[in-house]
């Protein structure tokens, strides 16, 4: 069936609901370039102002899913549960969650990318382990997940091409911040990657894409609704990103922190978030009868060493030197270790997450552009979190650098870590869980 794009722009502009065939026509036409940028720009602006119904959001998501490859994971036994975070600073959860959840028999078939921003993506972090690689074919990937319950592969080049085109357009037409467009963008990638169930970690706060709880709740609800409407069991956990998660920001440093967490010695907030997300993943995979039972199972896997052994098996199976788990000093190490001391005594009142992330990127821990080279050894370790007491002269942050002059980084850290004379309450970590 053929439509005129101008009629569909007008229909959405006037706040009317588009039919599934009309949305497919728009997405297919934009992908094959029969619909030009200027008409698609008008359409995204109409969506920005008029929004979309639940049905339209689900139809838009599936149209983008079918614009490219759809990964078939049916050869993997069991319910495949994927986790997605809307992004943050020091977000080490995937490194911990993959082996932790897999140790209970839940298949984790993870498709990850390389990071653009504060630190590397999951693949960059894992490549801190000597020999580890994601260049495996689909057959080996499926075989590894069936055998070990966990594997990571690089993203397919032709997954949701419509979303890639649409995102680039939204970026230059001031239509990025549209809940229907954000939600369908994220969910199309997760669904195309073959998951049966999806656990979303939706961040809120200064270091998150969504700065307010209200906006985060709206995005989480939209994504849960899309997932459930297209036959994927979906839940969302809204978690804090007003300050970095955990203590480590930087690739090898985050791998070391993941190892600590799998040993039961990780930062309190990172451990709690992993147990919360992991409990929902185990429950979605039908390996536990309740969230509470799933949590006890995960705590047991950390205590008895099963989670750590699964991490070693995962690294080994993809060419990595698993001995680094017992010898983390073998991970890439920076030449200079510099302490940033507190200039005054008091309580930490603010640690602006995205600005701290930028300081790590300046050191070389992340990519400013796609062509940037990442330095796996560099980064930051926070010594204090919001609400902690600090004495003048005590370390606030340890800087790991391969250049001796880090004045720019120090100045940035001092500017964005604030100390108050009055006592400060630590922020909540988990705000709510949305199940639809």
C-alpha positions as CSV (number, residue, x, y, z in Angstrom):
1,X,0.0,0.0,0.0
2,X,1.3,3.4,-0.9
3,X,0.8,6.7,0.9
4,X,1.9,10.3,0.4
5,X,4.4,11.4,3.0
6,X,2.9,14.9,3.2
7,X,-0.5,13.5,4.2
8,X,1.1,11.4,7.0
9,X,3.1,14.5,8.3
10,X,-0.2,16.4,8.3
11,X,-2.0,13.6,10.1
12,X,0.6,13.5,12.9
13,X,0.9,17.3,13.0
14,X,-2.9,17.4,13.8
15,X,-2.5,14.9,16.6
16,X,-4.1,11.9,14.9
17,X,-3.0,8.3,15.3
18,X,-1.1,6.7,12.4
19,X,-1.9,3.1,11.4
20,X,0.8,0.3,11.4
21,X,1.0,0.3,7.6
22,X,1.5,4.1,7.6
23,X,4.4,3.9,10.1
24,X,6.0,1.0,8.1
25,X,5.7,3.1,5.0
26,X,7.5,6.0,6.7
27,X,10.3,3.9,8.1
28,X,10.9,1.8,5.0
29,X,10.8,4.9,2.8
30,X,13.3,6.7,5.0
31,X,15.6,3.7,5.1
32,X,15.6,3.2,1.3
33,X,15.9,7.0,0.8
34,X,12.6,7.4,-1.1
35,X,11.6,9.8,1.7
36,X,14.0,12.7,1.9
37,X,15.5,14.2,5.1
38,X,13.4,17.4,5.0
39,X,10.1,15.4,5.1
40,X,11.4,13.1,7.9
41,X,12.5,16.2,9.8
42,X,9.0,17.6,9.6
43,X,7.6,14.2,10.8
44,X,10.0,13.9,13.8
45,X,9.1,17.5,14.8
46,X,5.4,16.6,14.6
47,X,6.0,13.6,16.8
48,X,8.1,15.8,19.2
49,X,5.0,18.1,19.7
50,X,2.1,15.7,19.4
51,X,3.7,12.5,20.9
52,X,2.5,9.0,20.0
53,X,0.0,6.5,21.3
54,X,1.2,3.2,22.9
55,X,0.2,1.4,19.7
56,X,2.1,3.9,17.5
57,X,5.2,3.5,19.7
58,X,5.1,-0.3,19.4
59,X,4.5,-0.1,15.6
60,X,7.4,2.4,15.2
61,X,9.7,0.1,17.2
62,X,8.9,-3.0,15.2
63,X,9.2,-1.1,11.9
64,X,12.8,-0.1,12.9
65,X,13.5,-3.7,14.1
66,X,12.6,-5.0,10.6
67,X,14.6,-2.4,8.7
68,X,17.7,-4.6,9.1
69,X,19.0,-7.8,10.5
70,X,17.1,-9.5,13.3
71,X,19.3,-11.9,15.4
72,X,17.8,-15.3,15.8
73,X,18.8,-16.8,19.2
74,X,16.2,-19.6,19.1
75,X,19.1,-22.2,19.2
76,X,20.0,-21.0,22.7
77,X,18.1,-23.0,25.3
78,X,16.1,-21.1,27.9
79,X,14.8,-17.6,28.2
80,X,17.4,-15.1,27.0
81,X,17.3,-12.0,29.2
82,X,19.1,-8.8,28.0
83,X,20.0,-5.8,30.2
84,X,20.2,-2.2,28.9
85,X,21.3,0.8,30.8
86,X,20.4,4.3,29.5
87,X,24.1,5.2,30.3
88,X,26.0,6.8,33.1
89,X,29.5,7.3,34.6
90,X,31.3,4.3,36.1
91,X,28.6,2.0,34.9
92,X,30.3,-1.3,35.4
93,X,27.1,-3.3,35.9
94,X,27.3,-5.4,32.7
95,X,30.7,-6.8,33.7
96,X,29.3,-8.0,37.0
97,X,25.8,-8.9,35.8
98,X,26.8,-11.1,32.9
99,X,28.7,-13.8,34.9
100,X,26.6,-13.3,38.0
101,X,23.3,-14.1,36.3
102,X,24.8,-16.7,34.0
103,X,26.2,-18.6,37.1
104,X,22.5,-19.4,37.9
105,X,21.9,-20.9,34.5
106,X,20.3,-17.8,32.9
107,X,21.6,-17.4,29.3
108,X,23.2,-14.0,28.7
109,X,23.8,-13.5,25.0
110,X,25.2,-10.0,25.1
111,X,25.7,-7.8,22.0
112,X,27.8,-4.8,23.0
113,X,29.4,-1.8,21.4
114,X,32.4,0.4,21.9
115,X,31.9,3.5,24.0
116,X,31.8,7.1,22.7
117,X,32.1,9.4,25.8
118,X,33.4,9.2,29.3
119,X,34.9,5.7,29.2
120,X,34.9,2.8,26.8
121,X,31.9,0.5,26.2
122,X,31.7,-3.0,27.6
123,X,33.9,-4.4,24.8
124,X,36.6,-1.8,25.5
125,X,36.6,-2.6,29.2
126,X,36.8,-6.3,28.6
127,X,39.7,-5.8,26.2
128,X,41.7,-4.6,29.2
129,X,42.1,-8.4,29.7
130,X,45.0,-9.6,27.6
131,X,43.8,-11.7,24.6
132,X,40.1,-11.2,25.1
133,X,38.2,-10.7,21.9
134,X,34.7,-10.4,20.5
135,X,35.5,-11.3,16.9
136,X,33.6,-14.6,17.0
137,X,31.0,-15.7,14.4
138,X,27.3,-16.3,15.3
139,X,27.6,-20.1,15.5
140,X,30.5,-19.8,18.1
141,X,28.6,-17.1,20.0
142,X,25.5,-19.4,20.3
143,X,27.6,-22.4,21.2
144,X,29.4,-20.4,24.0
145,X,26.1,-19.2,25.5
146,X,24.7,-22.8,25.4
147,X,27.8,-24.1,27.0
148,X,28.8,-21.3,29.5
149,X,25.5,-19.3,29.6
150,X,27.4,-16.1,28.8
151,X,29.2,-14.6,25.8
152,X,29.7,-11.1,24.3
153,X,29.8,-10.3,20.6
154,X,30.3,-7.0,18.7
155,X,27.2,-5.3,17.3
156,X,26.1,-6.3,13.8
157,X,26.7,-3.7,11.2
158,X,23.1,-3.9,9.9
159,X,21.1,-3.9,13.1
160,X,18.3,-1.3,13.0
161,X,19.7,0.8,10.1
162,X,16.5,3.0,10.3
163,X,17.3,3.9,13.9
164,X,20.9,4.9,13.0
165,X,19.6,7.2,10.2
166,X,16.8,8.6,12.3
167,X,19.1,9.3,15.3
168,X,21.6,11.2,13.2
169,X,18.7,13.3,11.8
170,X,17.2,13.9,15.3
171,X,20.6,15.0,16.5
172,X,20.7,17.9,14.0
173,X,17.0,18.9,14.1
174,X,16.5,19.3,17.9
175,X,14.2,16.3,18.2
176,X,16.4,14.0,20.3
177,X,14.4,14.7,23.6
178,X,11.2,13.0,22.5
179,X,10.0,10.1,24.6
180,X,8.4,8.1,21.8
181,X,11.6,8.5,19.6
182,X,14.0,7.7,22.5
183,X,12.0,4.7,23.7
184,X,11.5,3.2,20.2
185,X,15.2,3.8,19.4
186,X,16.4,1.9,22.5
187,X,13.8,-0.9,22.3
188,X,14.3,-1.6,18.6
189,X,18.0,-2.4,19.2
190,X,17.2,-4.7,22.1
191,X,14.4,-6.5,20.3
192,X,16.5,-6.9,17.1
193,X,19.3,-8.4,19.2
194,X,17.1,-11.4,19.9
195,X,16.2,-11.1,23.6
196,X,13.1,-12.9,25.0
197,X,12.9,-10.6,28.1
198,X,14.5,-7.2,28.8
199,X,15.6,-5.6,32.0
200,X,16.1,-1.8,31.7
201,X,18.3,0.3,34.0
202,X,16.9,3.8,33.5
203,X,19.2,6.4,35.0
204,X,18.1,9.7,36.6
205,X,20.1,12.7,37.9
206,X,22.9,15.0,36.8
207,X,25.0,12.3,35.1
208,X,22.0,10.8,33.2
209,X,20.3,11.5,29.9
210,X,17.1,12.1,31.9
211,X,17.8,14.6,34.6
212,X,14.6,14.5,36.5
213,X,12.7,11.5,38.1
214,X,9.6,12.5,36.3
215,X,11.3,12.3,32.9
216,X,13.0,9.1,33.8
217,X,9.7,7.6,34.9
218,X,8.0,8.6,31.6
219,X,10.8,7.1,29.5
220,X,10.9,3.9,31.6
221,X,7.1,3.5,31.3
222,X,7.2,4.0,27.6
223,X,9.9,1.4,27.1
224,X,8.2,-1.2,29.3
225,X,4.9,-0.6,27.5
226,X,6.6,-1.1,24.1
227,X,8.4,-4.3,25.2
228,X,5.2,-5.8,26.7
229,X,3.1,-4.8,23.6
230,X,5.5,-6.6,21.2
231,X,5.7,-9.8,23.3
232,X,8.9,-9.2,25.3
233,X,8.6,-9.4,29.1
234,X,10.1,-6.1,30.1
235,X,10.7,-4.3,33.4
236,X,12.6,-1.1,34.3
237,X,14.5,-0.1,37.4
238,X,15.0,3.6,37.9
239,X,18.4,4.2,39.5
240,X,20.4,7.2,40.6
241,X,23.1,8.8,38.5
242,X,23.5,12.1,40.4
243,X,27.0,10.8,41.2
244,X,29.2,8.1,39.5
245,X,28.2,4.5,40.2
246,X,30.9,2.7,42.3
247,X,34.3,4.2,42.7
248,X,36.1,3.4,39.5
249,X,35.9,5.4,36.2
250,X,38.2,4.0,33.5
251,X,38.5,0.7,31.7
252,X,41.0,-1.5,33.5
253,X,40.0,0.1,36.8
254,X,36.4,-0.9,36.2
255,X,37.4,-4.5,35.4
256,X,39.2,-4.6,38.7
257,X,36.1,-3.2,40.5
258,X,33.9,-5.8,38.7
259,X,36.3,-8.6,40.0
260,X,36.0,-7.1,43.6
261,X,32.2,-7.0,43.3
262,X,32.0,-10.6,42.1
263,X,34.2,-11.6,45.1
264,X,31.8,-9.8,47.5
265,X,34.1,-6.8,48.1
266,X,32.7,-4.3,45.7
267,X,31.3,-0.8,46.4
268,X,28.0,-0.8,48.2
269,X,26.0,1.0,45.4
270,X,27.4,-1.1,42.5
271,X,26.7,-4.3,44.4
272,X,23.2,-3.3,45.3
273,X,22.3,-2.2,41.8
274,X,23.7,-5.5,40.3
275,X,21.7,-7.5,42.9
276,X,18.5,-5.5,42.1
277,X,18.8,-5.8,38.3
278,X,20.1,-9.4,38.5
279,X,17.1,-10.4,40.7
280,X,14.7,-9.2,38.0
281,X,16.7,-10.9,35.2
282,X,16.6,-14.3,37.1
283,X,12.9,-13.9,37.8
284,X,12.2,-12.9,34.1
285,X,14.1,-16.1,33.0
286,X,11.8,-18.1,35.3
287,X,14.7,-19.5,37.4
288,X,13.1,-18.2,40.6
289,X,9.5,-17.9,41.9
290,X,10.0,-14.5,43.3
291,X,12.3,-11.5,43.2
292,X,13.3,-12.2,46.8
293,X,14.3,-15.8,46.0
294,X,16.3,-14.7,43.0
295,X,18.2,-12.2,45.1
296,X,19.1,-14.9,47.7
297,X,20.3,-17.1,44.8
298,X,22.5,-14.3,43.5
299,X,24.0,-13.6,46.9
300,X,24.7,-17.3,47.3
301,X,26.6,-17.3,43.9
302,X,28.8,-14.5,45.1
303,X,29.4,-16.2,48.5
304,X,30.3,-19.6,47.1
305,X,32.5,-18.3,44.3
306,X,30.3,-19.6,41.5
307,X,29.9,-16.1,40.0
308,X,33.7,-15.5,40.0
309,X,34.3,-18.9,38.4
310,X,31.8,-18.1,35.6
311,X,33.6,-14.8,35.0
312,X,36.9,-16.7,34.6
313,X,35.3,-19.2,32.2
314,X,33.8,-16.4,30.2
315,X,37.1,-14.6,29.8
316,X,39.0,-17.9,29.0
317,X,36.4,-18.9,26.4
318,X,36.9,-15.7,24.4
319,X,40.7,-15.8,24.5
320,X,41.3,-13.8,27.6
321,X,43.9,-14.4,30.3
322,X,41.6,-15.5,33.1
323,X,44.5,-15.4,35.6
324,X,44.0,-11.6,35.9
325,X,41.0,-12.4,38.1
326,X,43.4,-13.7,40.7
327,X,46.1,-11.2,39.7
328,X,44.4,-7.9,38.9
329,X,47.8,-6.2,39.0
330,X,48.4,-7.8,35.6
331,X,45.7,-5.5,34.1
332,X,47.1,-2.4,32.2
333,X,48.6,0.0,34.8
334,X,49.1,3.8,34.5
335,X,52.6,5.3,34.9
336,X,51.5,8.0,37.4
337,X,49.3,7.7,40.4
338,X,48.3,11.1,41.8
339,X,46.2,11.9,44.8
340,X,43.7,14.8,44.8
341,X,43.5,16.0,48.4
342,X,40.6,17.8,50.0
343,X,41.2,21.5,50.5
344,X,38.8,21.7,53.5
345,X,37.0,19.5,56.0
346,X,33.3,18.7,55.7
347,X,30.8,16.5,54.0
348,X,30.7,15.7,50.3
349,X,27.6,17.5,49.0
350,X,27.9,17.0,45.2
351,X,29.9,14.9,42.7
352,X,28.7,16.0,39.3
353,X,28.7,12.7,37.4
354,X,29.1,13.8,33.8
355,X,31.8,16.4,34.6
356,X,33.8,13.7,36.5
357,X,33.3,11.5,33.5
358,X,34.7,14.2,31.3
359,X,37.8,14.5,33.5
360,X,38.4,10.7,33.0
361,X,38.0,11.2,29.2
362,X,40.6,14.0,29.2
363,X,43.0,11.5,30.8
364,X,42.3,9.2,27.8
365,X,39.8,6.8,29.3
366,X,37.1,7.6,26.7
367,X,36.6,8.7,23.2
368,X,35.9,12.3,22.2
369,X,35.4,11.1,18.6
370,X,34.9,7.7,17.0
371,X,38.5,7.8,15.8
372,X,40.0,8.5,19.3
373,X,42.3,5.9,20.8
374,X,41.4,4.7,24.3
375,X,44.1,4.4,27.0
376,X,42.9,1.3,29.0
377,X,45.1,2.0,32.0
378,X,44.0,5.5,32.9
379,X,41.1,6.8,35.0
380,X,39.9,7.8,38.4
381,X,39.1,6.1,41.7
382,X,36.7,8.1,43.9
383,X,37.7,7.9,47.6
384,X,34.5,9.6,48.8
385,X,30.8,9.6,47.8
386,X,28.0,12.1,48.6
387,X,27.3,12.2,52.3
388,X,30.8,11.0,53.3
389,X,32.8,12.9,55.8
390,X,36.2,14.2,54.6
391,X,39.1,15.9,56.4
392,X,41.3,18.5,54.8
393,X,44.3,16.8,53.2
394,X,42.5,13.5,52.9
395,X,42.3,12.0,49.4
396,X,39.1,12.8,47.4
397,X,40.2,11.0,44.2
398,X,43.1,9.0,43.0
399,X,44.1,9.9,39.4
400,X,45.7,7.3,37.2
401,X,47.5,8.9,34.3
402,X,50.1,8.3,31.7
403,X,51.1,12.0,31.6
404,X,52.6,13.8,34.6
405,X,50.8,17.1,34.2
406,X,47.1,16.6,35.2
407,X,46.4,20.2,36.3
408,X,43.4,20.5,34.0
409,X,41.9,17.3,35.4
410,X,42.6,18.4,39.0
411,X,40.9,21.8,38.4
412,X,37.9,20.1,36.9
413,X,37.6,17.6,39.8
414,X,37.9,20.4,42.4
415,X,35.2,22.4,40.6
416,X,32.7,19.5,40.5
417,X,33.3,17.8,43.9
418,X,31.7,20.1,46.4
419,X,32.2,20.0,50.2
420,X,29.6,21.4,52.7
421,X,30.1,22.3,56.3
422,X,26.7,20.8,57.1
423,X,26.0,17.1,57.1
424,X,24.6,15.8,53.8
425,X,22.3,12.8,53.2
426,X,23.4,10.2,50.7
427,X,21.0,10.0,47.7
428,X,18.7,7.0,47.2
429,X,20.1,4.5,44.7
430,X,16.9,2.8,43.5
431,X,13.8,5.0,43.0
432,X,11.3,2.6,41.7
433,X,10.6,-0.5,39.6
434,X,8.2,-0.3,36.7
435,X,6.7,-3.6,35.5
436,X,3.8,-2.4,33.4
